[in-house]
Amino acid sequence: VTFTYRLAWERGTGPCGYGCSETDIGRTGNSSSSMLSDLHWTCSIGCGASPVKIGGINYTLTSVSQHSNGWEQGEGFFKYELKDHDQYSIILENIPWTPNNGSSASSLGIMKAVVDLSIRGDTHKPNGSPYASLPSIIGIPYNCSTTITLPVNDPDGDLVQCRWADADECGAGCSNVPPNTIILDQMNCTLTVSASASTLNIIDFKYRLTLVVEDFPRNFLDFGGRNLSSSNRISAVPVQ
């Protein structure tokens, strides 16, 4: 199975390394620094009695901010042989979130994906997980209401929904937005944000958003001998 991921860091703190610039675009990074050396994609459920490290985070740099305190972003992939048609949980733990007021770097996050290699009755192939793409940082105008659409898609044409991540899917780095300030339309995968003096009232503050994108059958689906309806999730992918 090939796993593809996209990660973003404050510029110079990710695999690109100190002094990261546009000249590094296309180069594979190095995660040997003390902060990143313990970061691995791990199969936590389905690969045996104990968790198994199955991939690193040495991505290929795809974009970088020109500002010294900006960001860097990259994409990478790894392959691992999953031998059974059972459900697997793939996680990335101890993610150091960007320090901020009320949100220190000790708020270590988690990303968790759920994979099921059962064969679909309609395509006669394993399921293709949904995917989403968002900038690492989204600016919100102050004192305005803004709607953010998550561009989501599914290779099998399944229904795609979005929800807030549960505690076991984001660790100590879950969403930290004040209650009732962001409305999530799960069916349409849109976020409506109200940034005002009474809600998101700290200008230039970076808030975390931790979401999960899931796919559901449009009709009844034979999935490895199980009959799934439109209310049965097939797989789950993190978006943070």
BELNORJO-V74826 format. One record per pair of residues at least 24 apart in sequence whose ideal C-beta (glycine too) atoms are under 6 Angstrom apart, sorted by the first residue. I is the first residue (numbers start at 1). GAP is how many residues later the second one is. D is the distance in Angstrom with one decimal. If there is no record, write none. Layout:
BEGIN
{{I	GAP	D} {I	GAP	D}}
END
This chain:
BEGIN
{{1	81	5.2} {2	75	5.7} {2	77	5.2} {3	75	5.5} {4	73	4.5} {5	71	5.9} {6	69	4.9} {7	52	6.0} {8	63	5.4} {8	65	4.2} {8	128	3.3} {9	63	5.5} {10	88	5.7} {11	54	5.7} {11	59	4.8} {11	60	5.6} {11	61	5.0} {14	58	5.1} {15	43	5.3} {15	44	5.8} {16	45	5.0} {16	56	4.8} {20	44	5.7} {20	52	5.0} {22	42	5.8} {24	37	5.1} {25	36	5.2} {27	34	5.7} {28	30	5.7} {28	32	5.2} {29	29	5.3} {29	30	5.9} {31	25	5.9} {31	26	5.1} {31	27	5.1} {38	56	5.9} {41	51	5.4} {42	49	5.4} {43	45	5.9} {43	47	5.8} {44	45	4.8} {44	47	5.0} {45	44	3.9} {46	40	5.4} {46	42	3.6} {54	26	4.1} {71	65	5.1} {73	63	5.5} {82	35	5.8} {85	32	5.0} {85	33	4.8} {85	139	5.5} {87	29	4.6} {88	27	4.6} {89	25	5.9} {97	76	4.7} {98	108	5.7} {100	106	4.9} {103	73	5.9} {107	65	4.9} {107	66	4.9} {108	63	5.9} {108	64	5.3} {109	61	5.6} {109	62	5.0} {109	64	2.5} {110	60	5.6} {110	61	3.6} {111	127	4.2} {112	57	4.4} {112	126	6.0} {113	124	5.3} {114	121	5.5} {114	122	4.1} {116	119	6.0} {118	105	5.1} {118	106	2.7} {119	105	5.8} {120	103	6.0} {121	101	3.1} {127	107	5.2} {127	108	5.8} {128	27	3.5} {128	28	5.1} {129	106	4.5} {129	108	5.3} {130	24	4.3} {130	30	4.7} {130	83	5.1} {130	85	4.5} {130	107	5.9} {132	81	5.0} {132	107	4.9} {140	53	5.4} {140	55	4.9} {142	53	5.4} {142	61	6.0} {143	53	5.3} {145	49	5.0} {146	47	4.8} {147	43	5.7} {147	45	5.0} {148	43	4.4} {149	41	5.1} {150	39	4.2} {152	37	5.1} {152	61	5.7} {154	61	5.0} {158	57	4.0} {158	58	6.0} {159	57	4.5} {159	59	5.6} {160	55	5.6} {161	25	5.0} {161	53	5.4} {162	24	5.6} {162	27	4.0} {162	49	5.5} {162	51	5.4} {163	49	5.5} {165	45	4.1} {165	47	5.1} {170	40	4.1} {174	36	5.2} {175	33	5.4} {175	34	5.4} {175	35	5.0} {176	31	5.9} {176	32	4.9} {177	30	4.9} {210	30	4.6} {211	28	4.6} {212	24	5.3} {212	26	5.9} {213	24	4.9} {213	26	5.6}}
END
